[in-house]
């Protein structure tokens, strides 16, 4: 370990226990491996024998054998004075702190120590002296320590057991951990970050295997957050350091990207099963009012005002107007105490009520439903409703109004306050039909209105509602088909009877996509019902394990008995009101594939699984919407499928030129049955055996076509040709 006196960095490396330990570990591995006489001597003897066999006269390898043996003895002798003779661990028998420090000695071959299977970060005070901190559970804790080498192999001869009794209380992470700061518009590209704060004064939380939805990040084993401390997750370390300085610790880097248009972020504690996962902290931020509207690369973060109030309420978030505009790893610049937020939510709204509940004037008017998700009565005094964000005190609740725990309250937002009674309230404004906003607000300590909850809705259909599912939270909201004023929301999707009717997964020259003149793959949806099928809010996919690939936008309906063509071209940006066709965000596989139509609640409306496809040959149902699937005799996009009983027009042989006398002309034509090919039946689950050419099987006799009977007849009068089944397709039109 001698160094040149001028080489300060190398001297520091040698004097740092982890580096010194790693050096000794490498030497010990050499001594117990390549330098052993049983390993080294046969190697040099073989080299010596090879020289001899080649006629090269060299000295016997006695000297290198002796040198290596001597070096090995010398190294092991020096190592014995540095190394530990065994593995030892200890800790306090009882503690009131839930984060305990274990200490001990470890031979240099130990690289990792796991406590009850979890590898916690190690601190080395010397070549062999170590310490680590472990969070405790309530009561007695038995900590089993196991050691692993640099290759990750268990060193079974090095184990220890430490017993510690935790006498303090146990805290829940959802009561103390909060998403505290969000930077989604950094001044330097790549400098996005999210900060978590532990507001507990004395409790450490284990973050091992916690996931961060929205960031694509999972905390590694051994991750903890100490009392009154911060954890910062960044997108790019270099960009983060350039934006905020290199002295701020970054715990980890996330793989995702904060959505500049807003999204829901959630810290999730894993349960024994996914249904038992716990949302520790959750926030849904937006980039439109009532949230602050920040410009691109503004360098201004969203900061939590009062950590004790949680991250879910809009009123608990703000931006700094005077700086610092971002405070990663430190207390927020706008931090202050706020009154507790009531557990009161806008739970459901119906902006366009045509045939639903009626008020005391027998009018079907728009309404808002409030829900008390708490355990105590909530006073509505000093609360307001509005349909905009510039006049948040547009309508005040009646004096003395209150809402009991677990109860719902309907307010008719019809602009007819004169119809209000003690039991039925009517606002002074009216909800906008289809799209709009509604805000529930209160006055803060400075008599300024603040948004307690809000709903921005867009494209809500008449006689449908929009709200929260489950009840009493602002994160997951959608349109409801089943409207439930004054009751628990029902997210069951609308009844839909639509079939995946035909598909071509290898379109090489059959049908051009008019949007770009490409031969894109396609499939067809069919509505067998007597009413129009509205597809808005449903999902299409090419992988049944990923149900929600394409959200079908508003405006796509299939008329009764009609068809909708879907281009599987991975180009949903081509969707337009100028075209009746729908473009999907995925493509179809020509080898093996799946197509699924799903409701928003995950219910399968229809699914198909198909085998290897032939170019320009479609498969589908016959009759339309039927249970049997066939190889189609001819593709019929946007139209009824051709089946084995299709009655094709008779074919006439060509009639050559003839000279006739007009007064005595006669002639005859002999029709013959059309040779239109039959569709090939395919089992829904069993595919054709050939990957290139589907097996041709005879159709059952009951559905085989009958040939037209040939005969002689008089020529028909000239008339318009009979349209083929493909000539007048019934298509799904956008409204």
Secondary structure, DSSP 8 states (H G I E B T S, - for coil): ----TT-HHHHHHHHSHHHHHHHHHHHHHHHTTTTSHHHHHHHHHHHHHHHHHTT-----THHHHHHHHHHHHHHHHHHHHHS-SS-EEE--SEESSSEEEEEEE--TT--EEEETTEE---EESSSSEEEEEEE--SEEEEEEEEEE-TTS-EEEEEEEEEEEEE-S----HHHHEEEEEEESS-SSTT--EEEEEE--SS--EE-TT-EEETTTEE--TT-EE-TTEEEEEES-HHHHHHHH-TTS---EE-SS---TTEEEEEEEE--SSGGG-EEEEEEEEESSTTS----TT----EEES-GGG-SS-GGGEE--SSS-S--TTS--TT---------EEEEEEESS-SSS---TTS----EEEEEE-SSS-EE-TTEEEESSSS-TTSEE--TT-EE-TT-EEEEE-BS-GGG--SS-EE-SSB--SSSEEEEEEEE-TTS-EEEEEEEEE-S--TT-EEEESSSS-SS-EEEESS--TTS----------EEEEEEES--SSS--BTTTTB--EEEEEEE-SSS-EE-TT-EEES-TTSTTSEE--TTBEE-TT-EEEEEEBS-GGG--TT-S-EE-SSB--SSSEEEEEE-TTS-EEEEEEE----TT--EEESSTT-S-EEE-SS--TTS----TT-----EE---------GGG----EEEE-------EEE-SSS--S-SSS-------GGG--------EE-----------TTTT--B--B-
